[in-house]
């Protein structure tokens, strides 16, 4: 209760309301519901404006932004609503803020009814269109980019587009070797489930959708976490959960086991296999099985997860020969550590200047932190670097290429592992007159003083950009990657809402690396550039709705970061080295078949734009093979995953650049051939 009270008081201070009003959030829920009430929505919505870096209650974002975000949530592909619906919804949301403050949420139900009517109409049309006279048309081409097409003006116009969309749905099933009749049945089920899901949507989900849409009208990274989404967020940050240890997906209304987590109770028991279909779930040893066919995946997950030591029973359909068998599995829930998302190191022997040298590749998928277990990305990475030194490693690659960010505190500590002490990042305040708050590495140890390459990509974001940008500013590492990183230069604070009602995530500041640069929009430029699959103009912060503008401040590099003598001494990257490394890398990349394939895919994507050709989908013979390969990868052993990881062309090139850097740091010359 103490944590809840702190959150209540913080909410009260953010929105400027009295304690008794905020206390309503902690009162016992009504007997028939523990969901969000309209009174809760009012207080939580105000909390966003109480903490946001740019907007306040006296200067809120434009009202039309909320409408736009709510429409995108309701009909992201623009296949349901028509222009008259949009006008009606715009009228109903015109004074949404005043209504929310007055605790009047009826307009949300009115809007939901409009959507349900339209979805039912489209579903009925889809089922008629897929009748006995249906013929698949592989010649269909259409633009699927909702941002570049208007809402249909009439019902007929909506149905004309829907025909193309249904052909598109069918083409995806045909590409996986499914027969036409099976594909039609699967698409029909999709439309039935869409109607069922919307018609049965809970009030809690409708109100959570409002809050998230309102948050996203502030900037791309403010959002509302419903209690289920917040639970997933905490699992991701902790890298642990309590359950059976299985990754699940929804396929045509069935809950399918995609992969088993090594060490989890499902894997240890031997009772569960990948591709098993879960049809019922029972609690404890005597609970009645509950049918979960056509149940929302999130609801199925909630039934399967549970406290460590408790029992869950699963009824499973498993493929056996040409038929299926029914299997009953009895599992004891346990704590599961998601080690695939944790920092790891791989050792390689590399030719460096004609001699074999040992190097390490540090893979950091996210900046996680679990205060309860005293485990974090920074502490794990520190241990791995110690291990690397014990193994006589002479150079390191830090792979942030698939790292979308996470804990700011861990980003500061990780950057500090590679230099002495000093400023890493400054965070701006809501009140510009207060200046920026400096976050510093205060650990005087240089954990790794040797050659360092940081691998990035267009999807390296936030905390990844802090580490890469700081090490670039101090000339501590060579940044290898696409033209630049994602460009997210903002900081978010996550605050739980009492009474298990979820959490708010609100943008509270902008950050600047030690060179005075904001990574907002521009990202971190690579010192040595290689092509990557995400390298296109649509990937990046600057393309997101209502992205905050970039800024710069004066540089604040700390002299104490540099060490010229002794065991912690490290060599600053020289401009001439970067020219040499770039020339050497380009020579290799130009000859490499894998990079040639990546460049060809980039070229195809740019030439096609958003026009989808169904004939291309159906002819894609690799589609099924790719899916099977991805599925196998999820269930691969640690050794198999490591082997595949080292085949990545960007990882290979990172080790090549590191080898060249090691030669340069030794004082020898390296020239392009």
C-alpha positions as CSV (number, residue, x, y, z in Angstrom):
1,X,0.0,0.0,0.0
2,X,2.9,2.3,0.6
3,X,4.0,2.3,-3.1
4,X,0.4,2.9,-4.1
5,X,0.1,5.9,-1.8
6,X,3.3,7.4,-3.2
7,X,1.9,7.0,-6.7
8,X,-1.4,8.6,-5.7
9,X,0.4,11.6,-4.2
10,X,2.6,11.9,-7.3
11,X,-0.5,11.8,-9.5
12,X,-2.0,14.5,-7.4
13,X,1.0,16.7,-7.6
14,X,1.3,16.3,-11.4
15,X,-2.3,17.3,-12.1
16,X,-2.7,19.9,-9.4
17,X,-5.6,18.2,-7.7
18,X,-6.1,17.6,-4.0
19,X,-5.3,14.4,-2.2
20,X,-8.9,13.4,-1.6
21,X,-9.6,13.4,-5.3
22,X,-6.5,11.4,-6.2
23,X,-7.3,9.0,-3.3
24,X,-10.3,7.8,-5.3
25,X,-7.8,5.8,-7.4
26,X,-7.0,3.6,-4.4
27,X,-10.5,2.9,-3.2
28,X,-11.6,-0.7,-3.4
29,X,-13.2,-1.3,-6.8
30,X,-16.9,-1.8,-7.1
31,X,-18.1,-5.3,-6.5
32,X,-18.8,-6.0,-10.2
33,X,-15.6,-4.4,-11.7
34,X,-12.0,-3.5,-11.1
35,X,-11.8,-1.8,-14.5
36,X,-11.1,1.9,-15.3
37,X,-13.9,4.2,-14.4
38,X,-14.6,7.5,-16.0
39,X,-13.4,9.3,-12.8
40,X,-10.1,7.4,-13.1
41,X,-9.8,8.4,-16.8
42,X,-10.2,12.1,-15.9
43,X,-7.4,12.0,-13.3
44,X,-5.0,9.9,-15.4
45,X,-5.5,12.1,-18.5
46,X,-4.6,15.2,-16.5
47,X,-1.5,13.5,-15.2
48,X,0.0,13.4,-18.7
49,X,-0.2,17.2,-19.0
50,X,1.2,17.5,-15.4
51,X,4.4,15.8,-16.4
52,X,4.9,16.4,-20.1
53,X,8.0,18.2,-21.3
54,X,6.1,20.5,-23.7
55,X,2.3,20.6,-23.0
56,X,0.4,21.7,-19.9
57,X,-3.2,22.1,-18.9
58,X,-3.1,25.7,-20.0
59,X,-1.3,24.9,-23.2
60,X,-2.6,21.4,-24.3
61,X,-2.0,19.8,-27.7
62,X,-4.5,20.7,-30.5
63,X,-7.8,18.8,-30.1
64,X,-7.7,17.4,-33.7
65,X,-4.6,15.4,-32.8
66,X,-6.6,13.2,-30.4
67,X,-9.2,12.5,-33.1
68,X,-6.5,11.5,-35.6
69,X,-4.9,9.1,-33.1
70,X,-8.2,7.6,-32.0
71,X,-9.2,7.0,-35.6
72,X,-5.9,5.3,-36.3
73,X,-6.5,3.0,-33.3
74,X,-10.0,2.2,-34.5
75,X,-9.4,1.7,-38.2
76,X,-5.7,1.7,-38.9
77,X,-6.0,0.3,-42.5
78,X,-9.0,2.5,-43.4
79,X,-11.2,-0.5,-44.4
80,X,-14.1,0.1,-42.0
81,X,-15.1,3.7,-41.7
82,X,-16.4,6.1,-44.4
83,X,-16.2,9.9,-44.6
84,X,-19.6,10.4,-43.0
85,X,-18.5,8.3,-40.0
86,X,-15.3,10.5,-39.7
87,X,-17.4,13.6,-39.6
88,X,-19.7,12.2,-36.9
89,X,-16.7,11.0,-34.9
90,X,-15.0,14.4,-35.2
91,X,-18.2,16.1,-33.8
92,X,-18.3,13.6,-30.9
93,X,-14.6,14.2,-30.1
94,X,-14.6,18.0,-30.6
95,X,-15.0,18.7,-26.9
96,X,-13.6,15.4,-25.6
97,X,-11.3,17.1,-23.1
98,X,-14.1,19.1,-21.5
99,X,-16.2,15.9,-21.3
100,X,-13.4,13.9,-19.7
101,X,-12.8,16.6,-17.1
102,X,-16.5,16.4,-16.4
103,X,-16.3,12.6,-16.1
104,X,-18.6,12.1,-19.1
105,X,-17.3,9.1,-21.1
106,X,-20.5,8.3,-23.0
107,X,-19.0,9.7,-26.3
108,X,-16.5,6.8,-26.3
109,X,-19.4,4.2,-26.3
110,X,-21.1,6.2,-29.0
111,X,-18.0,6.0,-31.2
112,X,-17.5,2.3,-30.5
113,X,-21.1,1.6,-31.7
114,X,-20.3,3.3,-35.0
115,X,-17.2,1.1,-35.5
116,X,-19.1,-2.1,-34.5
117,X,-21.8,-1.4,-37.1
118,X,-19.2,-0.8,-39.9
119,X,-17.2,-3.9,-39.0
120,X,-20.3,-6.1,-39.1
121,X,-21.2,-4.6,-42.5
122,X,-17.7,-5.3,-43.9
123,X,-17.7,-8.8,-42.5
124,X,-21.0,-9.6,-44.1
125,X,-19.7,-8.3,-47.4
126,X,-16.5,-10.3,-47.1
127,X,-18.3,-13.6,-46.5
128,X,-20.6,-13.0,-49.5
129,X,-17.6,-12.1,-51.6
130,X,-15.9,-15.3,-50.6
131,X,-18.9,-17.4,-51.6
132,X,-18.9,-20.4,-54.1
133,X,-18.3,-18.0,-57.0
134,X,-15.2,-16.5,-55.6
135,X,-12.1,-16.5,-57.8
136,X,-8.7,-15.4,-56.7
137,X,-7.3,-12.6,-58.8
138,X,-3.5,-12.6,-58.7
139,X,-3.3,-9.6,-61.0
140,X,-4.6,-7.3,-58.3
141,X,-2.4,-4.4,-57.3
142,X,-3.2,-1.8,-54.6
143,X,-1.7,0.7,-52.3
144,X,-1.8,-0.4,-48.7
145,X,-0.4,2.8,-47.2
146,X,-3.3,4.2,-45.1
147,X,-1.4,7.6,-44.7
148,X,-1.5,8.1,-48.4
149,X,-5.1,7.3,-49.1
150,X,-8.3,9.0,-47.9
151,X,-11.2,7.3,-46.1
152,X,-13.7,5.9,-48.7
153,X,-16.4,8.4,-49.5
154,X,-19.2,5.8,-49.9
155,X,-20.0,2.2,-48.8
156,X,-19.4,1.1,-52.4
157,X,-16.0,2.7,-52.5
158,X,-15.2,0.9,-49.2
159,X,-16.3,-2.4,-50.6
160,X,-14.3,-1.9,-53.8
161,X,-11.2,-1.6,-51.7
162,X,-12.2,-4.4,-49.5
163,X,-12.3,-6.8,-52.5
164,X,-8.6,-6.0,-53.1
165,X,-7.9,-6.4,-49.4
166,X,-9.6,-9.8,-49.3
167,X,-7.6,-11.0,-52.3
168,X,-4.5,-9.8,-50.4
169,X,-5.5,-11.9,-47.4
170,X,-6.1,-15.0,-49.6
171,X,-2.7,-14.5,-51.3
172,X,-0.8,-14.7,-48.0
173,X,-2.4,-18.1,-47.2
174,X,-1.8,-19.4,-50.8
175,X,1.9,-18.4,-50.5
176,X,2.1,-20.8,-47.5
177,X,0.9,-23.8,-49.7
178,X,-2.7,-23.6,-48.4
179,X,-5.4,-24.7,-50.7
180,X,-7.9,-22.1,-51.9
181,X,-10.9,-23.5,-49.9
182,X,-8.8,-23.6,-46.7
183,X,-7.6,-20.0,-47.4
184,X,-11.2,-18.9,-47.8
185,X,-12.2,-20.6,-44.6
186,X,-9.3,-18.9,-42.7
187,X,-10.2,-15.4,-44.0
188,X,-13.9,-16.0,-43.1
189,X,-12.9,-16.9,-39.6
190,X,-10.8,-13.7,-39.5
191,X,-13.9,-11.6,-40.1
192,X,-16.0,-13.5,-37.7
193,X,-13.3,-13.0,-35.0
194,X,-13.1,-9.3,-35.8
195,X,-16.8,-8.8,-35.2
196,X,-16.7,-10.9,-32.0
197,X,-13.7,-9.1,-30.6
198,X,-15.2,-5.6,-31.2
199,X,-18.7,-6.5,-30.0
200,X,-17.4,-8.0,-26.8
201,X,-14.8,-5.3,-26.1
202,X,-14.7,-4.4,-22.4
203,X,-15.2,-0.9,-21.0
204,X,-11.8,-1.1,-19.5
205,X,-10.2,-1.6,-23.0
206,X,-12.3,1.2,-24.5
207,X,-11.2,3.7,-21.8
208,X,-7.6,2.5,-22.0
209,X,-7.7,3.1,-25.7
210,X,-8.9,6.6,-25.1
211,X,-6.0,7.3,-22.7
212,X,-3.4,5.8,-25.0
213,X,-4.7,7.8,-28.0
214,X,-4.7,11.0,-25.9
215,X,-1.1,10.3,-24.7
216,X,0.0,9.7,-28.3
217,X,-1.5,13.1,-29.3
218,X,1.3,14.6,-27.1
219,X,4.2,12.9,-28.9
220,X,5.1,9.5,-30.3
221,X,6.5,8.0,-27.1
222,X,3.9,9.1,-24.4
223,X,1.4,6.3,-23.9
224,X,-0.9,4.6,-21.5
225,X,-0.2,1.0,-20.4
226,X,-3.3,-1.0,-19.5
227,X,-2.8,-3.4,-16.7
228,X,-2.0,-6.2,-19.1
229,X,0.4,-4.1,-21.2
230,X,2.1,-2.8,-18.1
231,X,2.6,-6.4,-16.9
232,X,4.3,-7.2,-20.2
233,X,6.5,-4.1,-19.9
234,X,7.6,-5.1,-16.4
235,X,8.5,-8.6,-17.7
236,X,10.5,-7.1,-20.4
237,X,12.5,-4.8,-18.0
238,X,13.0,-7.6,-15.4
239,X,13.7,-10.3,-18.0
240,X,11.7,-12.7,-15.9
241,X,8.1,-13.9,-15.3
242,X,6.2,-16.6,-13.6
243,X,4.5,-19.1,-15.8
244,X,5.2,-22.2,-17.9
245,X,7.8,-20.8,-20.3
246,X,6.2,-20.8,-23.7
247,X,5.8,-18.3,-26.5
248,X,2.3,-18.3,-27.8
249,X,0.6,-16.9,-31.0
250,X,-2.9,-16.8,-32.4
251,X,-3.4,-18.5,-35.7
252,X,-7.0,-18.6,-37.1
253,X,-8.5,-18.4,-33.6
254,X,-6.3,-21.1,-32.1
255,X,-3.6,-20.5,-29.5
256,X,-0.4,-22.0,-30.8
257,X,2.8,-22.8,-29.0
258,X,5.5,-21.1,-31.1
259,X,8.6,-21.8,-28.9
260,X,9.6,-23.1,-25.5
261,X,11.8,-21.1,-23.2
262,X,14.9,-23.1,-22.2
263,X,14.7,-24.1,-18.6
264,X,11.0,-23.3,-18.3
265,X,8.6,-25.8,-16.8
266,X,7.0,-26.5,-20.3
267,X,10.4,-27.4,-21.7
268,X,11.5,-29.4,-18.6
269,X,8.3,-31.4,-18.5
270,X,8.6,-32.8,-22.0
271,X,4.7,-32.5,-22.3
272,X,4.6,-29.5,-24.6
273,X,5.9,-29.3,-28.2
274,X,6.2,-26.3,-30.6
275,X,3.1,-26.0,-32.8
276,X,0.8,-27.6,-30.2
277,X,-2.6,-26.0,-30.2
278,X,-4.1,-25.2,-26.8
279,X,-7.8,-25.6,-26.8
280,X,-8.6,-25.5,-23.0
281,X,-7.1,-24.3,-19.8
282,X,-7.8,-25.5,-16.2
283,X,-6.6,-24.1,-12.9
284,X,-5.1,-26.3,-10.2
285,X,-5.6,-30.1,-10.0
286,X,-9.4,-30.0,-10.0
287,X,-10.5,-26.9,-11.8
288,X,-12.9,-27.2,-14.7
289,X,-11.2,-26.8,-18.2
290,X,-12.2,-23.6,-19.9
291,X,-12.5,-23.6,-23.7
292,X,-10.1,-21.0,-25.2
293,X,-10.7,-21.5,-28.9
294,X,-11.4,-18.1,-30.5
295,X,-10.4,-16.4,-27.2
296,X,-8.3,-13.3,-27.4
297,X,-4.6,-14.3,-27.0
298,X,-4.0,-11.9,-24.1
299,X,-6.9,-13.5,-22.2
300,X,-5.4,-17.0,-22.8
301,X,-2.0,-15.8,-21.6
302,X,-3.6,-14.5,-18.4
303,X,-5.1,-17.9,-17.7
304,X,-1.8,-19.7,-18.3
305,X,0.4,-17.3,-16.4
306,X,0.3,-17.5,-12.6
307,X,2.3,-17.6,-9.3
308,X,5.3,-19.9,-9.0
309,X,4.4,-23.3,-7.6
310,X,0.8,-23.4,-8.8
311,X,-0.6,-25.9,-11.2
312,X,-2.2,-25.3,-14.6
313,X,-3.6,-28.0,-16.9
314,X,-3.7,-27.6,-20.7
315,X,-5.8,-29.5,-23.2
316,X,-3.8,-29.7,-26.4
317,X,-4.4,-30.7,-30.0
318,X,-1.2,-32.1,-31.6
319,X,-0.5,-33.1,-35.2
320,X,0.1,-36.8,-35.6
321,X,0.6,-38.2,-39.0
322,X,-2.3,-37.1,-41.2
323,X,-4.5,-36.5,-38.2
324,X,-4.4,-35.0,-34.7
325,X,-4.3,-36.4,-31.1
326,X,-5.6,-34.8,-27.9
327,X,-3.1,-34.5,-25.1
328,X,-3.5,-33.4,-21.5
329,X,-0.5,-31.6,-20.0
330,X,-0.1,-30.9,-16.2
331,X,2.4,-28.1,-15.5
332,X,3.8,-26.5,-12.4
333,X,4.4,-22.8,-12.9
334,X,7.8,-21.5,-12.2
335,X,10.0,-18.4,-12.5
336,X,11.4,-18.1,-16.0
337,X,14.5,-16.1,-16.9
338,X,14.3,-14.7,-20.4
339,X,18.0,-15.2,-21.1
340,X,17.7,-14.7,-24.8
341,X,17.1,-11.0,-24.1
342,X,20.1,-10.7,-21.7
343,X,23.6,-9.5,-22.5
344,X,25.9,-12.2,-23.8
345,X,29.4,-12.6,-25.2
346,X,30.8,-14.7,-28.0
347,X,34.5,-15.4,-28.5
348,X,36.3,-15.6,-31.8
349,X,39.8,-16.1,-33.0
350,X,40.5,-13.5,-35.7
351,X,43.3,-12.8,-38.1
352,X,44.7,-9.4,-37.0
353,X,47.7,-8.2,-38.9
354,X,48.7,-11.7,-39.9
355,X,48.4,-13.1,-36.3
356,X,45.5,-14.9,-34.6
357,X,44.0,-12.8,-31.8
358,X,41.0,-13.5,-29.6
359,X,38.1,-11.0,-29.7
360,X,34.7,-10.8,-28.1
361,X,31.3,-9.8,-29.5
362,X,29.0,-8.4,-26.8
363,X,25.4,-8.6,-27.8
364,X,23.0,-6.3,-25.8
365,X,19.4,-6.7,-27.0
366,X,18.0,-4.2,-24.6
367,X,18.7,-1.9,-21.6
368,X,16.9,-3.9,-18.9
369,X,16.8,-3.4,-15.2
370,X,15.3,-5.3,-12.3
371,X,15.7,-3.5,-8.9
372,X,14.2,-6.4,-7.0
373,X,16.8,-8.9,-8.2
374,X,19.6,-6.3,-8.4
375,X,20.1,-7.3,-12.0
376,X,20.6,-4.9,-14.9
377,X,22.1,-4.6,-18.4
378,X,25.0,-2.6,-16.9
379,X,25.8,-5.1,-14.2
380,X,25.6,-8.0,-16.6
381,X,27.8,-6.2,-19.2
382,X,30.4,-5.3,-16.5
383,X,30.6,-9.0,-15.6
384,X,31.0,-10.1,-19.2
385,X,33.8,-7.6,-19.8
386,X,35.6,-9.0,-16.7
387,X,35.2,-12.4,-18.1
388,X,36.5,-11.3,-21.5
389,X,39.7,-9.9,-19.9
390,X,40.2,-13.2,-18.0
391,X,39.9,-14.9,-21.4
392,X,42.7,-12.7,-22.8
393,X,40.4,-10.9,-25.3
394,X,42.2,-8.1,-27.2
395,X,39.3,-6.3,-28.8
396,X,35.5,-5.9,-28.3
397,X,32.5,-5.4,-30.5
398,X,29.4,-4.0,-28.7
399,X,26.3,-5.0,-30.7
400,X,23.4,-2.5,-30.3
401,X,22.0,-3.1,-33.8
402,X,18.7,-4.5,-32.6
403,X,18.5,-2.6,-29.3
404,X,15.5,-0.2,-29.1
405,X,16.6,1.2,-25.7
406,X,15.4,0.9,-22.1
407,X,16.8,2.1,-18.8
408,X,18.5,5.5,-18.9
409,X,20.5,4.8,-15.8
410,X,22.0,1.7,-17.4
411,X,22.9,3.6,-20.5
412,X,24.9,6.1,-18.4
413,X,26.7,3.2,-16.6
414,X,27.4,1.3,-19.7
415,X,28.9,4.2,-21.5
416,X,31.1,4.7,-18.4
417,X,32.5,1.2,-18.6
418,X,34.7,2.4,-21.5
419,X,36.2,5.6,-20.0
420,X,37.2,7.0,-16.6
421,X,34.7,9.4,-15.1
422,X,32.6,12.2,-16.6
423,X,29.4,13.5,-18.1
424,X,27.5,11.1,-20.3
425,X,24.2,12.9,-21.0
426,X,22.2,15.9,-20.1
427,X,18.4,15.8,-19.7
428,X,16.3,19.0,-20.3
429,X,13.7,20.1,-17.8
430,X,10.1,21.1,-18.4
431,X,11.0,24.5,-17.2
432,X,13.7,25.8,-19.6
433,X,14.9,28.3,-17.1
434,X,16.2,25.5,-14.9
435,X,18.7,24.3,-17.5
436,X,19.6,20.7,-18.1
437,X,20.4,18.0,-15.5
438,X,23.8,16.3,-16.1
439,X,24.0,12.5,-15.6
440,X,27.6,11.3,-15.0
441,X,29.6,8.1,-14.8
442,X,31.1,8.3,-11.3
443,X,32.9,4.9,-11.4
444,X,36.6,5.7,-11.9
445,X,37.5,2.3,-13.3
446,X,37.9,1.9,-17.0
447,X,36.5,-1.6,-17.4
448,X,37.6,-2.0,-21.0
449,X,40.4,0.3,-22.3
450,X,41.1,-1.7,-25.5
451,X,39.9,-1.4,-29.1
452,X,36.1,-1.0,-29.3
453,X,33.6,-1.1,-32.2
454,X,29.9,-0.3,-31.6
455,X,27.6,-1.8,-34.1
456,X,24.3,0.1,-34.7
457,X,21.5,0.3,-37.2
458,X,18.5,2.4,-38.1
459,X,16.5,0.7,-35.3
460,X,19.1,1.4,-32.6
461,X,17.2,3.9,-30.5
462,X,17.1,5.9,-27.2
463,X,19.5,4.4,-24.7
464,X,21.5,2.8,-27.5
465,X,21.9,6.2,-29.1
466,X,23.1,7.6,-25.7
467,X,25.8,5.0,-25.5
468,X,26.8,5.2,-29.2
469,X,26.6,9.0,-29.3
470,X,28.6,9.5,-26.1
471,X,31.4,7.1,-27.1
472,X,31.5,8.8,-30.5
473,X,31.8,12.3,-28.9
474,X,34.7,11.1,-26.7
475,X,36.3,9.4,-29.7
476,X,36.3,6.3,-27.6
477,X,34.9,3.9,-30.2
478,X,34.3,3.4,-33.9
479,X,30.6,3.5,-34.7
480,X,29.7,1.0,-37.5
481,X,26.2,0.8,-38.9
482,X,23.7,2.3,-41.4
483,X,23.8,6.0,-42.2
484,X,22.5,6.8,-38.8
485,X,20.5,5.5,-35.8
486,X,16.7,5.9,-35.2
487,X,16.8,9.4,-33.8
488,X,14.9,9.2,-30.5
489,X,16.3,11.9,-28.3
490,X,13.5,12.0,-25.6
491,X,13.3,10.6,-22.1
492,X,10.2,8.9,-20.7
493,X,9.1,8.3,-17.1
494,X,6.8,5.3,-16.3
495,X,4.5,5.7,-13.3
496,X,2.2,2.9,-12.1
497,X,-1.4,3.9,-11.4
498,X,-2.7,2.7,-8.1
499,X,-5.2,-0.1,-7.7
500,X,-3.6,-2.1,-10.6
501,X,-5.2,0.2,-13.2
502,X,-2.1,0.3,-15.4
503,X,0.6,2.9,-15.8
504,X,1.4,6.2,-17.7
505,X,4.5,6.7,-19.8
506,X,5.1,10.4,-20.4
507,X,7.9,12.2,-22.1
508,X,9.5,14.3,-19.4
509,X,12.6,15.7,-21.2
510,X,15.1,15.6,-24.1
511,X,18.6,14.3,-23.8
512,X,21.9,15.5,-25.2
513,X,25.1,13.6,-25.5
514,X,28.4,15.0,-24.3
515,X,29.1,16.8,-27.6
516,X,26.0,18.9,-27.0
517,X,24.0,17.1,-29.7
518,X,20.5,15.9,-29.4
519,X,20.0,12.6,-31.2
520,X,16.4,13.7,-31.9
521,X,15.7,13.1,-35.6
522,X,19.4,13.1,-36.7
523,X,20.4,10.0,-34.6
524,X,24.0,9.1,-34.3
525,X,26.0,9.1,-37.6
526,X,28.1,6.1,-38.3
527,X,31.9,6.5,-38.6
528,X,32.0,3.5,-41.0
529,X,28.8,2.9,-43.0
530,X,27.4,-0.4,-44.1
531,X,23.9,-1.2,-45.7
532,X,21.2,-2.6,-43.6
533,X,17.6,-4.0,-44.1
534,X,16.0,-1.1,-42.2
535,X,17.8,1.6,-44.2
536,X,14.9,3.5,-45.8
537,X,13.4,6.9,-45.3
538,X,10.4,5.6,-43.4
539,X,12.4,4.2,-40.4
540,X,13.2,6.9,-38.0
541,X,11.9,9.3,-35.3
542,X,11.3,12.2,-37.8
543,X,8.6,10.2,-39.5
544,X,6.5,9.6,-36.4
545,X,3.4,11.6,-35.6
546,X,4.0,14.8,-33.6
547,X,7.7,14.1,-33.1
548,X,9.3,16.8,-30.9
549,X,11.8,19.1,-32.7
550,X,15.6,18.6,-32.3
551,X,17.7,21.0,-30.3
552,X,21.4,21.5,-29.5
553,X,23.3,22.8,-26.4
554,X,26.9,23.6,-25.7
555,X,29.3,20.6,-25.5
556,X,30.1,19.3,-22.0
557,X,32.8,16.8,-22.5
558,X,34.7,15.9,-19.3
559,X,38.5,16.0,-19.3
560,X,38.4,13.3,-16.5
561,X,37.1,10.8,-19.0
562,X,40.5,10.5,-20.8
563,X,43.3,8.3,-19.4
564,X,46.6,8.6,-21.2
565,X,48.8,6.4,-18.9
566,X,48.5,3.4,-16.8
567,X,46.3,0.3,-16.9
568,X,43.1,2.3,-17.7
569,X,44.7,4.2,-20.6
570,X,42.8,4.2,-23.9
571,X,43.5,5.6,-27.3
572,X,41.2,8.2,-28.9
573,X,40.0,7.4,-32.4
574,X,41.9,9.4,-35.0
575,X,40.3,10.9,-38.1
576,X,42.9,9.3,-40.4
577,X,42.0,5.9,-38.9
578,X,38.3,6.4,-39.8
579,X,39.3,7.1,-43.4
580,X,41.3,3.9,-43.5
581,X,38.7,1.8,-41.8
582,X,36.0,3.1,-44.2
583,X,38.1,2.3,-47.3
584,X,38.8,-1.2,-46.1
585,X,35.2,-1.9,-45.1
586,X,33.8,-0.6,-48.4
587,X,36.2,-2.9,-50.3
588,X,34.8,-5.9,-48.4
589,X,31.2,-4.9,-48.4
590,X,31.2,-4.3,-52.2
591,X,32.4,-7.9,-52.7
592,X,30.1,-9.6,-50.1
593,X,27.1,-11.5,-51.5
594,X,25.0,-11.0,-48.3
595,X,25.4,-7.2,-48.5
596,X,24.6,-7.3,-52.2
597,X,21.3,-9.1,-51.3
598,X,20.5,-6.4,-48.7
599,X,21.2,-3.6,-51.3
600,X,19.0,-5.3,-53.8
601,X,16.1,-5.6,-51.2
602,X,16.5,-1.9,-50.4
603,X,16.4,-1.0,-54.1
604,X,13.2,-3.2,-54.6
605,X,11.5,-1.6,-51.6
606,X,12.2,1.9,-52.9
607,X,11.1,1.2,-56.5
608,X,7.8,-0.5,-55.4
609,X,6.9,2.0,-52.8
610,X,3.7,0.9,-51.1
611,X,2.1,-0.8,-54.1
612,X,1.4,-4.5,-53.3
613,X,1.4,-7.0,-56.2
614,X,-0.5,-10.1,-55.2
615,X,1.3,-12.1,-58.0
616,X,4.6,-11.4,-56.2
617,X,3.2,-12.8,-52.9
618,X,1.9,-16.0,-54.5
619,X,5.1,-16.6,-56.4
620,X,7.2,-16.1,-53.3
621,X,8.4,-19.7,-53.0
622,X,10.6,-18.8,-50.1
623,X,7.6,-17.6,-48.0
624,X,6.9,-21.0,-46.3
625,X,10.6,-21.7,-46.0
626,X,11.2,-18.4,-44.3
627,X,8.4,-19.0,-41.8
628,X,9.7,-22.5,-41.0
629,X,13.3,-21.2,-40.6
630,X,12.1,-18.4,-38.2
631,X,10.1,-21.0,-36.2
632,X,13.1,-23.3,-36.0
633,X,15.3,-20.4,-34.8
634,X,13.0,-19.7,-31.9
635,X,13.5,-23.3,-30.7
636,X,17.2,-23.6,-31.5
637,X,19.7,-24.5,-28.8
638,X,22.0,-21.8,-27.4
639,X,24.9,-23.2,-29.5
640,X,22.7,-23.1,-32.7
641,X,21.6,-19.6,-32.0
642,X,25.2,-18.4,-31.5
643,X,26.2,-20.0,-34.7
644,X,23.4,-18.3,-36.7
645,X,24.2,-15.0,-34.9
646,X,27.8,-15.1,-36.1
647,X,26.6,-15.5,-39.7
648,X,24.9,-12.0,-39.7
649,X,26.8,-9.9,-42.3
650,X,26.9,-6.8,-40.0
651,X,28.4,-8.8,-37.2
652,X,31.0,-10.3,-39.5
653,X,31.9,-6.9,-40.8
654,X,32.0,-5.5,-37.3
655,X,34.7,-8.1,-36.4
656,X,36.6,-7.2,-39.6
657,X,36.6,-3.5,-38.7
658,X,37.6,-4.3,-35.2
659,X,40.6,-6.3,-36.5
660,X,41.7,-3.3,-38.6
661,X,41.3,-1.0,-35.6
662,X,43.4,-3.3,-33.5
663,X,46.2,-3.0,-36.1
664,X,45.9,0.8,-36.2
665,X,45.9,1.1,-32.4
666,X,49.1,-1.0,-32.3
667,X,50.8,1.6,-34.5
668,X,51.0,-0.4,-37.6
669,X,49.7,0.8,-41.0
670,X,46.6,-0.6,-42.7
671,X,45.8,0.4,-46.2
672,X,43.1,-0.5,-48.6
673,X,44.2,-2.7,-51.4
